[in-house]
């Protein structure tokens, strides 16, 4: 996809979020069920880069899980039902763990896990979560700041940045996530490049997780597709969807199928831990991939 088309599609989505920020925020107030499967791999203290953070709900989810007591999972409990080779936890990981609500002390975990969550110099014992949220919507960032302000144990910083034109290029983190974003990144090569750049932000032993919205598999979203203008050349599985809440608006969305998701995983250059489907009424609206930096 050429640069001019990328910029044009990106401009469509910038305008979409300027128009719909209030309504979008109202409909995006709850955590995704699929995030729960990430928790066994996390240990506080934790540094997090949330790319396309929107109203900050993933940061809020992490803080609530870290600050609220939860029962530990017994050694004999299976993490997931009907495991497959791609969804099984790696041997020795996640089978017996302290919940994310409990801070670790030296010696509680094996060397690999300690490497993944080693305490950065910026973290004090009172701060178990350092969260960096990035988004191109100033309105949604303001909502994120308000949602995460004044929470004990949390240090939060927010950055207005167009990740299509200017991906994050500094910092290293225990966890980098990209949720509800990839379908808005125009061009297969640009999506690959973004994930490579985000993989470079992951600390040794740390994690990268991304999710692809599988909207095209649902009648209610296919009904929202409108024709492209004749003067724009897009790639296969690129669609223009209308918005049916509040003020009318259009958004560019790309459907990522299994083959492309596998290609994006390969582009990261990290070890695949698991891939699974979750969220939505049928529990399959998003396809997740979790990867580890060795």
Backbone as CSV, one residue per row, in Angstrom:
resi,resn,N_x,N_y,N_z,CA_x,CA_y,CA_z,C_x,C_y,C_z
1,UNK,0.846,-1.189,0.000,0.000,0.000,0.000,0.881,1.238,0.000
2,UNK,0.550,2.203,-0.864,1.400,3.386,-0.965,1.147,4.352,0.194
3,UNK,2.100,5.252,0.375,2.057,6.166,1.512,0.821,7.060,1.483
4,UNK,0.439,7.518,0.305,-0.718,8.401,0.198,-1.990,7.710,0.675
5,UNK,-2.168,6.448,0.302,-3.348,5.703,0.737,-3.317,5.462,2.239
6,UNK,-2.152,5.126,2.776,-2.018,4.931,4.219,-2.436,6.200,4.964
7,UNK,-1.951,7.326,4.517,-2.286,8.589,5.180,-3.771,8.898,5.065
8,UNK,-4.352,8.577,3.935,-5.784,8.848,3.747,-6.633,7.971,4.667
9,UNK,-6.307,6.692,4.750,-7.065,5.789,5.632,-6.862,6.161,7.094
10,UNK,-5.655,6.546,7.435,-5.380,6.949,8.811,-6.156,8.215,9.172
11,UNK,-6.290,9.122,8.207,-7.060,10.349,8.443,-8.540,10.033,8.675
12,UNK,-9.067,9.036,7.983,-10.451,8.617,8.209,-10.644,8.214,9.662
13,UNK,-9.705,7.462,10.200,-9.853,6.994,11.575,-9.592,8.088,12.603
14,UNK,-8.692,9.005,12.305,-8.503,10.140,13.221,-9.793,10.937,13.332
15,UNK,-10.431,11.177,12.204,-11.693,11.916,12.218,-12.780,11.123,12.935
16,UNK,-12.783,9.806,12.744,-13.774,8.956,13.409,-13.705,9.123,14.925
17,UNK,-12.504,9.065,15.486,-12.380,9.161,16.942,-12.600,10.582,17.453
18,UNK,-12.351,11.577,16.630,-12.705,12.944,17.024,-14.223,13.097,17.139
19,UNK,-14.944,12.468,16.226,-16.398,12.568,16.215,-17.038,11.727,17.311
20,UNK,-16.501,10.534,17.541,-17.192,9.537,18.369,-16.586,9.347,19.756
21,UNK,-15.643,10.184,20.165,-14.921,9.931,21.422,-15.874,9.709,22.591
22,UNK,-16.904,10.538,22.727,-17.822,10.397,23.864,-18.590,9.086,23.779
23,UNK,-19.213,8.811,22.633,-19.982,7.571,22.499,-19.078,6.348,22.599
24,UNK,-17.887,6.439,22.023,-16.953,5.312,22.079,-16.562,5.011,23.512
25,UNK,-16.287,6.046,24.275,-15.935,5.868,25.680,-17.085,5.220,26.457
26,UNK,-18.314,5.618,26.165,-19.471,5.082,26.875,-19.668,3.597,26.610
27,UNK,-19.235,3.124,25.450,-19.431,1.714,25.101,-18.185,0.872,25.360
28,UNK,-17.144,1.454,25.921,-15.885,0.728,26.140,-15.460,0.858,27.596
29,UNK,-16.378,0.539,28.503,-16.094,0.737,29.917,-15.716,-0.508,30.684
30,UNK,-15.815,-1.679,30.055,-15.547,-2.920,30.776,-14.300,-3.606,30.227
31,UNK,-13.681,-4.432,31.057,-12.505,-5.195,30.642,-12.904,-6.307,29.676
32,UNK,-11.993,-6.667,28.812,-12.220,-7.795,27.917,-11.974,-9.101,28.672
33,UNK,-12.858,-10.074,28.558,-12.619,-11.365,29.225,-11.297,-12.011,28.820
34,UNK,-10.867,-11.795,27.589,-9.628,-12.404,27.121,-8.395,-11.951,27.868
35,UNK,-8.457,-10.797,28.522,-7.299,-10.311,29.283,-6.977,-11.206,30.471
36,UNK,-7.972,-11.908,30.979,-7.750,-12.752,32.159,-6.664,-13.799,31.901
37,UNK,-6.571,-14.277,30.684,-5.609,-15.343,30.396,-4.164,-14.862,30.431
38,UNK,-3.974,-13.561,30.413,-2.638,-12.997,30.514,-2.125,-13.005,31.947
39,UNK,-3.018,-12.946,32.917,-2.624,-12.713,34.310,-1.633,-13.729,34.869
40,UNK,-1.734,-15.035,34.568,-0.762,-15.972,35.148,0.686,-15.693,34.773
41,UNK,0.907,-14.904,33.739,2.265,-14.622,33.280,2.843,-13.353,33.887
42,UNK,2.066,-12.639,34.695,2.473,-11.327,35.188,2.852,-11.388,36.652
43,UNK,3.859,-10.596,37.009,4.275,-10.444,38.394,4.542,-8.969,38.671
44,UNK,3.994,-8.431,39.715,4.389,-7.065,40.082,5.750,-7.092,40.773
45,UNK,6.526,-6.030,40.665,6.241,-4.779,39.953,6.340,-4.962,38.444
46,UNK,5.577,-4.150,37.725,5.406,-4.356,36.299,5.424,-3.014,35.573
47,UNK,6.163,-2.961,34.461,6.135,-1.791,33.582,5.374,-2.175,32.312
48,UNK,4.440,-1.309,31.895,3.516,-1.650,30.817,3.449,-0.525,29.802
49,UNK,3.504,-0.891,28.513,3.229,0.031,27.412,1.929,-0.420,26.754
50,UNK,0.911,0.431,26.825,-0.400,0.142,26.259,-0.583,1.025,25.022
51,UNK,-0.431,0.411,23.847,-0.445,1.147,22.586,-1.872,1.177,22.045
52,UNK,-2.396,2.398,21.877,-3.809,2.539,21.549,-4.655,2.341,22.787
53,UNK,-4.268,3.018,23.865,-4.853,2.763,25.191,-6.287,3.249,25.317
54,UNK,-6.728,4.174,24.427,-8.091,4.677,24.526,-8.352,5.310,25.875
55,UNK,-9.414,4.863,26.544,-9.793,5.438,27.837,-9.083,4.803,29.021
56,UNK,-8.061,3.997,28.756,-7.227,3.456,29.825,-7.803,2.246,30.537
57,UNK,-8.764,1.577,29.947,-9.427,0.502,30.688,-8.520,-0.702,30.930
58,UNK,-7.501,-0.939,30.070,-6.593,-2.038,30.362,-5.720,-1.705,31.567
59,UNK,-5.277,-0.455,31.670,-4.531,-0.048,32.854,-5.356,-0.181,34.112
60,UNK,-6.632,0.185,34.031,-7.531,0.034,35.166,-7.712,-1.433,35.526
61,UNK,-7.845,-2.285,34.526,-7.963,-3.733,34.749,-6.735,-4.268,35.484
62,UNK,-5.534,-3.899,35.034,-4.320,-4.375,35.686,-4.237,-3.892,37.129
63,UNK,-4.561,-2.625,37.336,-4.480,-2.094,38.698,-5.448,-2.814,39.629
64,UNK,-6.671,-3.037,39.163,-7.659,-3.709,40.010,-7.239,-5.136,40.317
65,UNK,-6.654,-5.832,39.342,-6.205,-7.206,39.574,-5.004,-7.245,40.508
66,UNK,-4.139,-6.247,40.408,-2.949,-6.220,41.253,-3.264,-5.786,42.673
67,UNK,-4.297,-4.975,42.830,-4.599,-4.409,44.145,-5.637,-5.204,44.915
68,UNK,-6.361,-6.106,44.258,-7.432,-6.854,44.915,-7.015,-8.290,45.135
69,UNK,-7.146,-8.802,46.352,-6.767,-10.189,46.614,-7.560,-11.155,45.755
70,UNK,-6.840,-12.184,45.237,-7.454,-13.242,44.464,-6.891,-14.574,44.936
71,UNK,-7.647,-15.653,44.845,-7.119,-16.959,45.229,-6.096,-17.448,44.233
72,UNK,-5.054,-18.100,44.722,-4.059,-18.692,43.853,-4.634,-19.913,43.150
73,UNK,-4.087,-20.224,41.978,-4.538,-21.389,41.228,-3.772,-22.614,41.688
74,UNK,-4.432,-23.699,42.080,-3.727,-24.906,42.514,-2.895,-25.500,41.389
75,UNK,-1.877,-26.285,41.772,-1.004,-26.906,40.786,-1.758,-27.806,39.830
76,UNK,-2.819,-28.447,40.309,-3.526,-29.441,39.506,-4.556,-28.830,38.579
77,UNK,-4.814,-27.547,38.680,-5.856,-26.928,37.875,-5.353,-26.655,36.463
78,UNK,-6.163,-27.021,35.470,-5.825,-26.731,34.083,-6.136,-25.258,33.785
79,UNK,-5.204,-24.538,33.134,-5.457,-23.120,32.867,-6.633,-22.891,31.934
80,UNK,-6.788,-23.736,30.916,-7.832,-23.546,29.934,-8.519,-24.876,29.670
81,UNK,-9.765,-24.816,29.242,-10.452,-26.020,28.811,-10.051,-26.359,27.387
82,UNK,-10.068,-27.654,27.078,-9.773,-28.152,25.749,-8.494,-27.528,25.196
83,UNK,-7.349,-27.759,25.870,-6.103,-27.154,25.407,-5.665,-27.729,24.070
84,UNK,-5.003,-26.908,23.293,-4.401,-27.328,22.040,-2.927,-26.976,22.101
85,UNK,-2.109,-27.424,21.135,-0.681,-27.096,21.196,-0.407,-25.607,21.275
86,UNK,-1.299,-24.772,20.707,-1.040,-23.333,20.731,-1.546,-22.677,22.006
87,UNK,-2.439,-23.339,22.758,-2.985,-22.682,23.932,-2.436,-23.238,25.231
88,UNK,-1.642,-24.315,25.186,-1.059,-24.834,26.408,-0.022,-23.864,26.951
89,UNK,-0.009,-23.685,28.263,1.032,-22.888,28.887,2.359,-23.624,28.775
90,UNK,3.465,-22.916,28.589,4.765,-23.571,28.540,5.032,-24.340,29.829
91,UNK,5.767,-25.432,29.714,6.027,-26.272,30.879,6.676,-25.467,31.988
92,UNK,6.092,-25.571,33.171,6.640,-24.885,34.332,6.193,-23.458,34.497
93,UNK,5.411,-22.927,33.540,4.967,-21.544,33.633,3.465,-21.496,33.833
94,UNK,3.013,-20.746,34.809,1.596,-20.524,34.990,0.876,-21.650,35.712
95,UNK,1.550,-22.801,35.958,0.888,-23.920,36.601,0.778,-23.711,38.106
96,UNK,1.786,-23.074,38.690,1.755,-22.769,40.110,2.300,-21.359,40.265
97,UNK,1.446,-20.423,40.633,1.889,-19.036,40.616,1.207,-18.250,41.724
98,UNK,1.885,-17.206,42.134,1.249,-16.244,43.014,0.330,-15.377,42.167
99,UNK,-0.852,-15.035,42.663,-1.735,-14.186,41.871,-1.107,-12.824,41.642
100,UNK,-1.569,-12.144,40.599,-1.031,-10.828,40.271,-1.253,-9.860,41.419
101,UNK,-2.152,-10.186,42.348,-2.412,-9.295,43.467,-1.302,-9.329,44.514
102,UNK,-0.401,-10.318,44.448,0.594,-10.476,45.506,1.983,-10.142,44.981
103,UNK,2.687,-9.198,45.615,4.042,-8.886,45.170,4.985,-10.029,45.505
104,UNK,5.980,-10.231,44.645,6.951,-11.281,44.875,8.076,-10.795,45.768
105,UNK,8.696,-11.729,46.431,9.931,-11.464,47.144,11.012,-12.317,46.516
106,UNK,12.293,-11.947,46.667,13.362,-12.709,46.031,13.285,-14.186,46.399
107,UNK,13.432,-15.040,45.380,13.412,-16.479,45.610,12.060,-17.111,45.412
108,UNK,11.015,-16.318,45.198,9.680,-16.889,45.027,9.488,-17.543,43.677
109,UNK,10.251,-17.133,42.685,10.053,-17.638,41.335,11.375,-18.091,40.750
110,UNK,11.289,-18.833,39.653,12.502,-19.312,39.009,13.211,-18.166,38.304
111,UNK,14.395,-18.466,37.790,15.237,-17.414,37.211,14.583,-16.742,36.033
112,UNK,13.887,-17.539,35.193,13.264,-16.961,33.998,12.201,-15.952,34.376
113,UNK,11.347,-16.298,35.352,10.292,-15.390,35.751,10.866,-14.153,36.415
114,UNK,11.916,-14.327,37.218,12.538,-13.172,37.856,13.100,-12.219,36.816
115,UNK,13.659,-12.792,35.735,14.181,-11.947,34.671,13.067,-11.148,34.020
116,UNK,11.900,-11.776,33.849,10.797,-11.127,33.171,10.294,-9.925,33.942
117,UNK,10.317,-9.999,35.279,9.692,-8.953,36.065,10.670,-8.275,37.014
118,UNK,11.946,-8.272,36.646,12.916,-7.626,37.513,12.534,-6.170,37.714
119,UNK,12.762,-5.677,38.926,12.261,-4.352,39.288,13.097,-3.257,38.659
120,UNK,12.509,-2.391,37.844,13.251,-1.267,37.285,13.618,-0.285,38.383
121,UNK,14.657,0.502,38.119,15.102,1.458,39.130,14.027,2.486,39.425
122,UNK,13.120,2.741,38.461,12.088,3.753,38.675,10.983,3.288,39.609
123,UNK,10.933,1.987,39.875,9.862,1.457,40.711,10.281,1.449,42.174
124,UNK,9.433,1.949,43.032,9.640,1.859,44.466,8.729,0.770,45.001
125,UNK,8.932,0.293,46.238,8.052,-0.731,46.793,6.590,-0.312,46.821
126,UNK,6.321,0.997,46.840,4.942,1.469,46.885,4.297,1.527,45.499
127,UNK,5.079,1.293,44.445,4.561,1.391,43.083,4.761,0.053,42.383
128,UNK,3.684,-0.722,42.327,3.780,-2.048,41.722,3.419,-2.038,40.246
129,UNK,2.941,-0.898,39.727,2.557,-0.826,38.324,2.921,0.540,37.759
130,UNK,3.799,0.543,36.754,4.096,1.746,35.977,3.476,1.554,34.611
131,UNK,2.554,2.439,34.265,1.728,2.287,33.079,1.937,3.471,32.146
132,UNK,2.242,3.185,30.882,2.441,4.214,29.857,1.393,3.987,28.774
133,UNK,0.422,4.883,28.694,-0.633,4.769,27.698,-0.394,5.704,26.531
134,UNK,-0.552,5.176,25.320,-0.324,5.945,24.099,-1.579,5.874,23.241
135,UNK,-2.031,7.020,22.726,-3.194,7.041,21.847,-3.155,8.315,21.022
136,UNK,-3.882,8.314,19.884,-3.917,9.523,19.059,-5.127,10.397,19.349
137,UNK,-5.987,9.974,20.297,-7.183,10.739,20.635,-6.969,11.487,21.947
138,UNK,-6.890,12.811,21.864,-6.711,13.615,23.071,-7.896,13.465,24.016
139,UNK,-9.100,13.352,23.454,-10.290,13.226,24.295,-10.283,11.925,25.090
140,UNK,-9.908,10.818,24.444,-9.857,9.542,25.162,-8.718,9.521,26.178
141,UNK,-7.617,10.170,25.866,-6.513,10.244,26.831,-6.925,11.005,28.088
142,UNK,-7.720,12.048,27.932,-8.211,12.766,29.105,-9.065,11.861,29.977
143,UNK,-9.869,11.025,29.363,-10.674,10.069,30.129,-9.791,9.042,30.821
144,UNK,-8.712,8.631,30.154,-7.784,7.679,30.767,-7.090,8.300,31.969
145,UNK,-6.645,9.541,31.850,-6.000,10.211,32.982,-6.940,10.289,34.179
146,UNK,-8.193,10.623,33.914,-9.160,10.725,35.007,-9.433,9.363,35.639
147,UNK,-9.508,8.319,34.831,-9.826,6.984,35.350,-8.709,6.430,36.226
148,UNK,-7.450,6.769,35.910,-6.320,6.170,36.617,-5.680,7.108,37.644
149,UNK,-6.181,8.309,37.759,-5.581,9.280,38.683,-5.773,8.854,40.130
150,UNK,-4.712,9.051,40.920,-4.802,8.868,42.364,-4.935,7.438,42.834
151,UNK,-4.614,6.476,42.003,-4.744,5.075,42.417,-3.454,4.627,43.096
152,UNK,-3.551,4.093,44.306,-2.344,3.713,45.050,-1.577,2.606,44.337
153,UNK,-0.241,2.746,44.354,0.615,1.740,43.739,0.779,1.889,42.251
154,UNK,0.115,2.867,41.641,0.142,3.045,40.192,0.791,4.364,39.827
155,UNK,1.749,4.306,38.916,2.297,5.496,38.279,1.884,5.450,36.820
156,UNK,1.154,6.456,36.366,0.624,6.460,34.997,1.097,7.691,34.249
157,UNK,1.486,7.493,33.001,1.851,8.582,32.101,1.146,8.347,30.772
158,UNK,0.772,9.432,30.092,0.016,9.317,28.858,0.657,10.172,27.776
159,UNK,0.565,9.700,26.559,1.222,10.358,25.431,0.287,10.353,24.230
160,UNK,0.070,11.530,23.681,-0.695,11.636,22.438,0.260,11.407,21.267
161,UNK,-0.007,10.354,20.519,0.901,9.965,19.435,0.118,9.205,18.369
162,UNK,0.376,9.505,17.121,-0.195,8.754,16.009,0.705,7.551,15.756
163,UNK,0.276,6.364,16.177,1.155,5.190,16.107,1.313,4.673,14.678
164,UNK,0.424,5.062,13.773,0.590,4.669,12.372,1.741,5.455,11.750
165,UNK,1.758,6.745,11.985,2.800,7.604,11.426,4.067,7.607,12.274
166,UNK,3.927,7.384,13.575,5.054,7.558,14.489,4.978,6.532,15.624
167,UNK,5.323,5.276,15.348,5.232,4.227,16.377,6.156,4.529,17.562
168,UNK,5.842,3.994,18.743,6.716,4.178,19.906,8.142,3.734,19.593
169,UNK,9.118,4.542,19.983,10.508,4.272,19.601,11.468,4.376,20.772
170,UNK,10.968,4.358,21.995,11.846,4.476,23.155,11.243,3.715,24.327
171,UNK,12.105,3.383,25.280,11.662,2.711,26.485,11.712,1.197,26.348
172,UNK,11.751,0.521,27.490,11.669,-0.941,27.522,10.725,-1.331,28.647
173,UNK,9.955,-2.391,28.408,8.826,-2.707,29.272,8.729,-4.214,29.517
174,UNK,8.165,-4.560,30.670,7.864,-5.955,30.958,6.733,-6.471,30.080
175,UNK,5.806,-5.580,29.748,4.631,-5.973,28.979,4.281,-4.863,27.991
176,UNK,4.123,-5.228,26.714,3.642,-4.322,25.681,2.370,-4.928,25.105
177,UNK,1.300,-4.140,25.032,0.032,-4.659,24.524,-0.512,-3.761,23.425
178,UNK,-1.273,-4.389,22.523,-1.889,-3.706,21.394,-3.283,-4.307,21.224
179,UNK,-4.284,-3.650,21.809,-5.647,-4.159,21.795,-6.556,-3.183,21.042
180,UNK,-7.385,-3.709,20.154,-8.327,-2.867,19.438,-7.671,-1.860,18.526
181,UNK,-6.506,-2.197,17.993,-5.731,-1.233,17.211,-5.356,-1.764,15.828
182,UNK,-4.916,-2.997,15.739,-4.341,-3.513,14.495,-5.287,-3.380,13.307
183,UNK,-6.577,-3.516,13.539,-7.523,-3.407,12.423,-7.611,-1.987,11.865
184,UNK,-7.030,-1.021,12.584,-7.000,0.361,12.110,-5.673,0.740,11.455
185,UNK,-4.726,-0.189,11.372,-3.413,0.118,10.794,-3.430,-0.247,9.314
186,UNK,-3.316,0.728,8.416,-3.436,0.440,6.986,-2.181,-0.237,6.424
187,UNK,-2.383,-1.265,5.606,-1.282,-1.893,4.891,-0.638,-3.025,5.665
188,UNK,-0.525,-4.173,5.004,0.077,-5.340,5.650,1.508,-5.060,6.090
189,UNK,2.296,-4.430,5.227,3.681,-4.132,5.579,3.762,-3.192,6.771
190,UNK,2.831,-2.228,6.867,2.836,-1.289,7.993,2.463,-2.020,9.288
191,UNK,1.545,-2.978,9.214,1.201,-3.754,10.418,2.389,-4.601,10.877
192,UNK,3.074,-5.221,9.935,4.271,-5.988,10.288,5.322,-5.100,10.946
193,UNK,5.562,-3.946,10.351,6.589,-3.040,10.868,6.235,-2.550,12.267
194,UNK,4.957,-2.236,12.501,4.541,-1.790,13.829,4.833,-2.853,14.878
195,UNK,4.506,-4.098,14.577,4.740,-5.152,15.561,6.228,-5.406,15.781
196,UNK,7.036,-5.290,14.737,8.485,-5.410,14.930,8.997,-4.317,15.871
197,UNK,8.509,-3.099,15.668,8.951,-1.989,16.509,8.499,-2.172,17.955
198,UNK,7.290,-2.691,18.154,6.822,-2.919,19.511,7.589,-4.067,20.169
199,UNK,7.944,-5.080,19.399,8.753,-6.174,19.951,10.091,-5.648,20.464
200,UNK,10.620,-4.621,19.810,11.886,-4.035,20.241,11.762,-3.283,21.562
201,UNK,10.554,-2.996,21.996,10.328,-2.291,23.250,10.165,-3.250,24.438
202,UNK,10.217,-4.553,24.175,10.004,-5.555,25.221,11.339,-5.932,25.856
203,UNK,11.385,-5.942,27.173,12.586,-6.345,27.894,12.877,-7.831,27.673
204,UNK,14.132,-8.263,27.829,14.412,-9.701,27.809,13.557,-10.427,28.855
205,UNK,12.884,-11.469,28.422,11.979,-12.190,29.313,10.590,-11.604,29.385
206,UNK,10.381,-10.422,28.769,9.085,-9.762,28.823,8.127,-10.271,27.764
207,UNK,6.961,-9.657,27.713,5.856,-10.155,26.900,5.306,-9.088,25.964
208,UNK,4.897,-9.546,24.788,4.136,-8.739,23.832,2.829,-9.467,23.572
209,UNK,1.707,-8.752,23.687,0.417,-9.348,23.378,-0.351,-8.424,22.448
210,UNK,-0.917,-9.014,21.381,-1.793,-8.239,20.504,-3.049,-9.035,20.202
211,UNK,-4.109,-8.295,19.862,-5.384,-8.910,19.531,-5.868,-8.372,18.198
212,UNK,-6.457,-9.248,17.399,-7.037,-8.867,16.107,-8.549,-9.050,16.179
213,UNK,-9.264,-7.975,15.872,-10.736,-8.002,15.904,-11.247,-8.719,14.659
214,UNK,-12.010,-9.789,14.841,-12.506,-10.599,13.726,-13.925,-10.181,13.326
215,UNK,-14.096,-8.908,13.075,-15.428,-8.345,12.823,-16.111,-8.933,11.594
216,UNK,-15.346,-9.290,10.571,-15.962,-9.726,9.318,-16.691,-11.067,9.462
217,UNK,-16.468,-11.767,10.526,-17.119,-13.051,10.744,-18.544,-12.901,11.301
218,UNK,-19.001,-11.666,11.476,-20.302,-11.408,12.087,-21.197,-10.616,11.135
219,UNK,-22.435,-11.110,10.979,-23.390,-10.463,10.070,-23.598,-8.999,10.417
220,UNK,-23.689,-8.683,11.705,-24.040,-7.320,12.100,-22.972,-6.305,11.709
221,UNK,-21.717,-6.752,11.578,-20.677,-5.830,11.115,-20.563,-5.839,9.592
222,UNK,-20.788,-6.971,8.956,-20.788,-6.983,7.490,-21.903,-6.097,6.938
223,UNK,-23.011,-5.984,7.685,-24.108,-5.119,7.254,-23.729,-3.642,7.291
224,UNK,-22.657,-3.304,7.993,-22.240,-1.904,8.118,-21.218,-1.497,7.066
225,UNK,-20.796,-2.422,6.241,-19.793,-2.117,5.226,-20.412,-1.261,4.124
226,UNK,-19.718,-0.199,3.776,-20.169,0.660,2.670,-19.089,0.649,1.592
227,UNK,-19.447,0.934,0.337,-18.470,0.868,-0.759,-17.362,1.908,-0.607
228,UNK,-16.179,1.532,-1.082,-15.070,2.479,-1.123,-15.283,3.490,-2.251
229,UNK,-14.818,4.712,-2.087,-14.816,5.656,-3.213,-13.984,5.104,-4.365
230,UNK,-14.315,5.498,-5.567,-13.648,4.951,-6.746,-12.184,5.366,-6.842
231,UNK,-11.793,6.428,-6.163,-10.440,6.960,-6.330,-9.453,6.446,-5.287
232,UNK,-9.791,5.380,-4.565,-8.869,4.848,-3.565,-8.647,3.366,-3.821
233,UNK,-7.384,2.941,-3.754,-7.023,1.542,-3.991,-6.571,0.918,-2.672
234,UNK,-7.343,-0.020,-2.159,-7.058,-0.632,-0.870,-6.623,-2.083,-1.076
235,UNK,-6.256,-2.729,0.023,-5.803,-4.115,-0.017,-6.964,-5.060,0.294
236,UNK,-6.828,-6.341,-0.025,-7.870,-7.305,0.335,-8.180,-7.262,1.826
237,UNK,-9.439,-7.421,2.167,-9.941,-7.419,3.549,-9.938,-6.031,4.194
238,UNK,-9.780,-4.982,3.389,-9.932,-3.620,3.887,-11.383,-3.182,3.687
239,UNK,-11.982,-2.603,4.741,-13.401,-2.248,4.680,-13.624,-0.876,5.295
240,UNK,-14.705,-0.249,4.859,-15.173,1.013,5.420,-16.498,0.734,6.114
241,UNK,-16.536,0.949,7.437,-17.718,0.637,8.243,-18.366,1.915,8.752
242,UNK,-19.702,1.913,8.766,-20.390,3.050,9.371,-20.542,2.838,10.875
243,UNK,-20.880,3.916,11.552,-21.027,3.942,13.016,-22.466,4.320,13.325
244,UNK,-23.136,3.533,14.145,-24.574,3.698,14.346,-24.933,4.083,15.778
245,UNK,-24.136,4.927,16.363,-24.424,5.436,17.700,-24.032,6.904,17.740
246,UNK,-24.974,7.781,18.095,-24.661,9.202,18.128,-24.490,9.770,16.732
247,UNK,-23.488,10.633,16.587,-23.259,11.302,15.311,-22.718,10.322,14.269
248,UNK,-23.206,10.365,13.027,-22.708,9.450,11.987,-21.210,9.636,11.754
249,UNK,-20.538,8.527,11.499,-19.100,8.560,11.243,-18.708,7.287,10.498
250,UNK,-17.542,7.331,9.888,-16.998,6.186,9.159,-15.645,5.812,9.736
251,UNK,-15.324,4.523,9.704,-14.010,4.068,10.158,-13.456,3.025,9.197
252,UNK,-12.137,3.102,9.006,-11.432,2.092,8.223,-11.094,0.922,9.136
253,UNK,-11.409,-0.301,8.684,-11.097,-1.512,9.443,-10.554,-2.579,8.496
254,UNK,-9.524,-3.258,8.938,-8.956,-4.373,8.184,-9.240,-5.677,8.920
255,UNK,-9.712,-6.665,8.179,-9.972,-7.986,8.759,-8.711,-8.833,8.673
256,UNK,-8.205,-9.239,9.825,-7.016,-10.084,9.919,-7.471,-11.531,10.097
257,UNK,-7.194,-12.372,9.105,-7.571,-13.783,9.206,-6.440,-14.579,9.860
258,UNK,-6.638,-15.900,9.968,-5.643,-16.733,10.649,-4.285,-16.671,9.952
259,UNK,-4.287,-16.701,8.619,-3.025,-16.691,7.886,-2.255,-15.402,8.150
260,UNK,-2.945,-14.265,8.141,-2.245,-13.009,8.403,-1.788,-12.932,9.853
261,UNK,-2.610,-13.408,10.783,-2.197,-13.376,12.184,-0.904,-14.173,12.380
262,UNK,-0.812,-15.322,11.728,0.416,-16.115,11.827,1.603,-15.360,11.237
263,UNK,1.383,-14.646,10.140,2.462,-13.855,9.540,2.895,-12.718,10.454
264,UNK,1.938,-12.111,11.143,2.266,-11.031,12.069,3.038,-11.559,13.276
265,UNK,2.663,-12.740,13.738,3.422,-13.377,14.820,4.868,-13.595,14.381
266,UNK,5.053,-14.123,13.176,6.411,-14.364,12.670,7.203,-13.067,12.561
267,UNK,6.522,-11.981,12.186,7.214,-10.706,12.016,7.774,-10.172,13.324
268,UNK,7.176,-10.552,14.432,7.625,-10.045,15.732,9.016,-10.544,16.094
269,UNK,9.366,-11.739,15.650,10.664,-12.311,15.992,10.773,-12.776,17.431
270,UNK,9.640,-12.988,18.091,9.613,-13.458,19.475,9.047,-14.874,19.527
271,UNK,9.194,-15.513,20.686,8.667,-16.870,20.839,7.173,-16.819,21.147
272,UNK,6.400,-17.563,20.368,4.960,-17.630,20.597,4.668,-18.465,21.836
273,UNK,3.910,-17.883,22.761,3.489,-18.595,23.967,2.121,-19.235,23.750
274,UNK,1.162,-18.454,23.236,-0.158,-19.013,22.955,-0.937,-18.078,22.051
275,UNK,-1.883,-18.689,21.333,-2.863,-17.956,20.540,-4.230,-18.504,20.890
276,UNK,-5.232,-17.626,21.066,-6.559,-18.086,21.452,-7.592,-17.053,21.036
277,UNK,-8.865,-17.456,21.070,-9.993,-16.585,20.771,-10.761,-16.302,22.053
278,UNK,-11.278,-15.077,22.160,-12.059,-14.684,23.331,-12.865,-13.440,22.993
279,UNK,-13.771,-13.079,23.926,-14.534,-11.825,23.902,-15.774,-11.912,22.995
280,UNK,-16.649,-10.941,23.193,-17.898,-10.915,22.454,-18.898,-11.923,22.992
281,UNK,-20.091,-11.892,22.455,-21.149,-12.771,22.939,-20.833,-14.239,22.743
282,UNK,-20.084,-14.560,21.689,-19.747,-15.961,21.428,-18.360,-16.344,21.913
283,UNK,-17.654,-15.419,22.554,-16.326,-15.711,23.069,-15.261,-15.861,22.000
284,UNK,-15.476,-15.280,20.807,-14.529,-15.458,19.705,-14.265,-14.168,18.925
285,UNK,-14.667,-13.032,19.439,-14.592,-11.797,18.669,-13.163,-11.323,18.418
286,UNK,-12.245,-11.658,19.318,-10.848,-11.260,19.165,-9.946,-12.482,19.127
287,UNK,-8.918,-12.415,18.285,-7.884,-13.446,18.252,-6.624,-12.870,18.895
288,UNK,-6.193,-13.485,19.977,-5.036,-13.013,20.749,-3.788,-13.820,20.408
289,UNK,-2.656,-13.150,20.440,-1.353,-13.815,20.378,-0.471,-13.243,21.475
290,UNK,0.108,-14.136,22.271,1.023,-13.765,23.354,2.404,-14.284,23.003
291,UNK,3.393,-13.386,23.069,4.761,-13.741,22.699,5.729,-13.289,23.783
292,UNK,6.864,-13.996,23.848,7.880,-13.676,24.862,9.212,-13.328,24.190
293,UNK,9.850,-12.306,24.732,11.195,-11.923,24.312,12.197,-12.795,25.077
294,UNK,12.952,-13.619,24.384,13.900,-14.513,25.061,15.138,-13.754,25.497
